[in-house]
Amino acid sequence: MTTSDFKRRVKDPGDVVAGIILLCFSIGLIFYLVPNYINEPPILQNPMMSPRWLPGIVGWLILLFSILLILQGFLLDRSSEEDERNIEKGSTRRFVLMLVALVIYVALFESMGAVFTGILATLVLFVAHPVRTWWVYSMAFVFPIAVTFIFVKVMNVPLPISPIGF
């Protein structure tokens, strides 16, 4: 198949390329990372309690959606309509603040706990993407607390809660 044949068959090359990249990542996740780097306890009564269960599900979902994305790139022609997926470059300030939020979360997660670093990183993200509605800032407090509660109490994933042990 030549390059011109490929271009005629592919309606959206961006979707096909993104789908292939995600497909490769999901195969690596499912068949290499999860089995080799996530240990299962020897006494495991329920497979859904395994630490491999959630990453395995995520890997299979990424695999499924990557295949759907590749098919979409081959089947759907969007050249006639306005493409809403065009990337508009944001300001440098926004990019730097997003990196700061990531560094805050990674650097302070163990020492300050999941709740505090989640709140701080979310507030920085809200500043990066100007949020004008005041009540949305309450979500910066609600979401990290809810996510930490779900991980610790429901899924039994040990997370550092806070440095003073609340």
C-alpha positions as a Markdown table, in Angstrom:
| # | Residue | x | y | z |
|---|---|---|---|---|
| 1 | Met | 0.0 | 0.0 | 0.0 |
| 2 | Thr | 1.4 | 3.3 | -1.0 |
| 3 | Thr | 1.1 | 6.6 | 0.9 |
| 4 | Ser | -1.6 | 7.9 | -1.5 |
| 5 | Asp | -3.6 | 4.7 | -1.0 |
| 6 | Phe | -3.3 | 5.1 | 2.8 |
| 7 | Lys | -4.5 | 8.7 | 2.6 |
| 8 | Arg | -7.5 | 7.8 | 0.5 |
| 9 | Arg | -8.6 | 5.0 | 2.9 |
| 10 | Val | -8.0 | 7.0 | 6.1 |
| 11 | Lys | -10.5 | 9.7 | 6.7 |
| 12 | Asp | -8.9 | 11.1 | 9.8 |
| 13 | Pro | -5.2 | 10.3 | 10.2 |
| 14 | Gly | -5.0 | 12.0 | 13.6 |
| 15 | Asp | -7.5 | 9.5 | 15.1 |
| 16 | Val | -5.7 | 6.6 | 13.5 |
| 17 | Val | -2.3 | 7.7 | 14.9 |
| 18 | Ala | -3.7 | 8.4 | 18.3 |
| 19 | Gly | -5.5 | 5.1 | 18.3 |
| 20 | Ile | -2.3 | 3.2 | 17.4 |
| 21 | Ile | -0.3 | 4.9 | 20.1 |
| 22 | Leu | -3.0 | 4.1 | 22.7 |
| 23 | Leu | -3.3 | 0.5 | 21.4 |
| 24 | Cys | 0.5 | 0.0 | 21.9 |
| 25 | Phe | 0.3 | 1.5 | 25.4 |
| 26 | Ser | -2.7 | -0.6 | 26.4 |
| 27 | Ile | -1.0 | -3.8 | 25.2 |
| 28 | Gly | 2.1 | -2.9 | 27.2 |
| 29 | Leu | 0.0 | -2.2 | 30.2 |
| 30 | Ile | -2.1 | -5.4 | 30.0 |
| 31 | Phe | 0.6 | -7.9 | 29.1 |
| 32 | Tyr | 3.7 | -6.4 | 30.6 |
| 33 | Leu | 3.3 | -3.8 | 33.3 |
| 34 | Val | 0.3 | -5.3 | 35.2 |
| 35 | Pro | 1.5 | -8.9 | 35.4 |
| 36 | Asn | 5.2 | -8.1 | 36.1 |
| 37 | Tyr | 5.0 | -5.1 | 38.4 |
| 38 | Ile | 1.8 | -5.5 | 40.4 |
| 39 | Asn | 2.1 | -8.3 | 43.0 |
| 40 | Glu | -0.8 | -10.3 | 44.2 |
| 41 | Pro | -0.9 | -11.6 | 47.7 |
| 42 | Pro | -0.7 | -15.4 | 47.9 |
| 43 | Ile | -3.9 | -15.6 | 49.9 |
| 44 | Leu | -6.5 | -14.0 | 47.6 |
| 45 | Gln | -10.1 | -15.0 | 48.2 |
| 46 | Asn | -11.8 | -12.7 | 45.6 |
| 47 | Pro | -10.2 | -11.8 | 42.3 |
| 48 | Met | -11.9 | -8.4 | 42.5 |
| 49 | Met | -9.9 | -7.6 | 45.6 |
| 50 | Ser | -6.6 | -8.1 | 43.7 |
| 51 | Pro | -4.4 | -5.1 | 43.2 |
| 52 | Arg | -4.2 | -6.1 | 39.5 |
| 53 | Trp | -8.0 | -5.9 | 39.0 |
| 54 | Leu | -8.5 | -2.2 | 38.4 |
| 55 | Pro | -5.3 | -1.6 | 36.3 |
| 56 | Gly | -6.4 | -4.6 | 34.2 |
| 57 | Ile | -9.9 | -3.2 | 33.6 |
| 58 | Val | -8.4 | 0.2 | 32.7 |
| 59 | Gly | -6.0 | -1.5 | 30.3 |
| 60 | Trp | -8.7 | -3.5 | 28.6 |
| 61 | Leu | -10.9 | -0.3 | 28.3 |
| 62 | Ile | -8.0 | 1.6 | 26.8 |
| 63 | Leu | -7.5 | -1.3 | 24.3 |
| 64 | Leu | -11.2 | -1.2 | 23.4 |
| 65 | Phe | -11.4 | 2.5 | 22.9 |
| 66 | Ser | -8.2 | 2.6 | 20.9 |
| 67 | Ile | -9.6 | 0.1 | 18.5 |
| 68 | Leu | -12.8 | 2.2 | 18.2 |
| 69 | Leu | -10.7 | 5.3 | 17.7 |
| 70 | Ile | -8.8 | 3.6 | 14.8 |
| 71 | Leu | -12.1 | 2.5 | 13.3 |
| 72 | Gln | -13.4 | 6.0 | 13.6 |
| 73 | Gly | -10.4 | 7.3 | 11.7 |
| 74 | Phe | -11.0 | 4.9 | 8.9 |
| 75 | Leu | -14.8 | 5.2 | 8.7 |
| 76 | Leu | -15.9 | 8.7 | 9.6 |
| 77 | Asp | -15.2 | 11.6 | 7.2 |
| 78 | Arg | -15.3 | 14.9 | 9.0 |
| 79 | Ser | -13.8 | 17.0 | 6.3 |
| 80 | Ser | -17.2 | 18.6 | 5.5 |
| 81 | Glu | -18.0 | 19.7 | 9.0 |
| 82 | Glu | -16.2 | 22.0 | 11.3 |
| 83 | Asp | -13.8 | 20.1 | 13.5 |
| 84 | Glu | -14.2 | 21.0 | 17.1 |
| 85 | Arg | -11.1 | 19.1 | 18.1 |
| 86 | Asn | -8.6 | 21.6 | 16.7 |
| 87 | Ile | -6.1 | 22.4 | 19.3 |
| 88 | Glu | -5.8 | 26.0 | 20.3 |
| 89 | Lys | -2.5 | 26.8 | 22.0 |
| 90 | Gly | -3.1 | 28.3 | 25.5 |
| 91 | Ser | -1.0 | 30.9 | 27.2 |
| 92 | Thr | 2.4 | 30.1 | 28.7 |
| 93 | Arg | 1.0 | 31.1 | 32.1 |
| 94 | Arg | -1.6 | 28.3 | 31.9 |
| 95 | Phe | 1.0 | 25.7 | 30.8 |
| 96 | Val | 3.4 | 26.7 | 33.6 |
| 97 | Leu | 0.6 | 26.6 | 36.2 |
| 98 | Met | -0.5 | 23.1 | 35.1 |
| 99 | Leu | 3.1 | 21.9 | 35.5 |
| 100 | Val | 3.2 | 23.6 | 38.9 |
| 101 | Ala | 0.1 | 21.7 | 39.9 |
| 102 | Leu | 1.6 | 18.4 | 38.8 |
| 103 | Val | 4.9 | 19.1 | 40.6 |
| 104 | Ile | 2.9 | 20.0 | 43.8 |
| 105 | Tyr | 0.9 | 16.8 | 43.7 |
| 106 | Val | 3.9 | 14.6 | 43.0 |
| 107 | Ala | 6.3 | 16.3 | 45.4 |
| 108 | Leu | 3.9 | 16.8 | 48.4 |
| 109 | Phe | 1.8 | 13.6 | 48.1 |
| 110 | Glu | 3.7 | 11.5 | 50.6 |
| 111 | Ser | 4.7 | 14.2 | 53.0 |
| 112 | Met | 1.5 | 16.3 | 53.2 |
| 113 | Gly | -1.1 | 13.6 | 52.3 |
| 114 | Ala | -3.6 | 13.0 | 49.5 |
| 115 | Val | -6.3 | 15.4 | 50.7 |
| 116 | Phe | -4.1 | 18.5 | 51.2 |
| 117 | Thr | -2.1 | 18.0 | 48.0 |
| 118 | Gly | -5.3 | 17.3 | 46.0 |
| 119 | Ile | -6.9 | 20.5 | 47.2 |
| 120 | Leu | -3.8 | 22.6 | 46.6 |
| 121 | Ala | -3.2 | 21.1 | 43.1 |
| 122 | Thr | -6.9 | 21.5 | 42.2 |
| 123 | Leu | -6.9 | 25.2 | 43.3 |
| 124 | Val | -3.8 | 25.8 | 41.1 |
| 125 | Leu | -5.5 | 24.2 | 38.2 |
| 126 | Phe | -8.6 | 26.4 | 38.7 |
| 127 | Val | -6.3 | 29.5 | 38.7 |
| 128 | Ala | -4.6 | 28.2 | 35.5 |
| 129 | His | -8.0 | 27.8 | 33.8 |
| 130 | Pro | -9.8 | 31.0 | 35.0 |
| 131 | Val | -12.8 | 29.8 | 36.9 |
| 132 | Arg | -15.1 | 32.8 | 37.5 |
| 133 | Thr | -17.9 | 31.1 | 39.4 |
| 134 | Trp | -17.2 | 31.1 | 43.1 |
| 135 | Trp | -19.1 | 27.9 | 44.0 |
| 136 | Val | -16.9 | 25.9 | 41.7 |
| 137 | Tyr | -13.9 | 26.5 | 44.1 |
| 138 | Ser | -15.8 | 24.4 | 46.7 |
| 139 | Met | -15.3 | 21.5 | 44.4 |
| 140 | Ala | -11.5 | 21.8 | 44.9 |
| 141 | Phe | -12.2 | 20.8 | 48.5 |
| 142 | Val | -15.0 | 18.2 | 47.9 |
| 143 | Phe | -13.4 | 16.2 | 45.1 |
| 144 | Pro | -10.0 | 15.4 | 46.8 |
| 145 | Ile | -11.8 | 14.5 | 50.1 |
| 146 | Ala | -14.4 | 12.3 | 48.2 |
| 147 | Val | -11.7 | 10.6 | 46.1 |
| 148 | Thr | -9.5 | 9.9 | 49.1 |
| 149 | Phe | -12.5 | 8.5 | 51.0 |
| 150 | Ile | -13.4 | 6.2 | 48.2 |
| 151 | Phe | -9.9 | 4.9 | 47.8 |
| 152 | Val | -9.2 | 4.5 | 51.5 |
| 153 | Lys | -12.6 | 3.3 | 52.9 |
| 154 | Val | -14.2 | 1.6 | 49.9 |
| 155 | Met | -11.3 | 0.2 | 47.8 |
| 156 | Asn | -8.9 | -0.3 | 50.8 |
| 157 | Val | -6.1 | 1.5 | 49.0 |
| 158 | Pro | -3.7 | 2.9 | 51.6 |
| 159 | Leu | -3.1 | 6.6 | 50.9 |
| 160 | Pro | -1.3 | 9.1 | 53.1 |
| 161 | Ile | -4.2 | 11.1 | 54.5 |
| 162 | Ser | -2.5 | 14.0 | 56.3 |
| 163 | Pro | 0.8 | 14.6 | 58.0 |
| 164 | Ile | -1.0 | 14.9 | 61.4 |
| 165 | Gly | -3.0 | 11.8 | 61.0 |
| 166 | Phe | -6.6 | 12.8 | 60.8 |
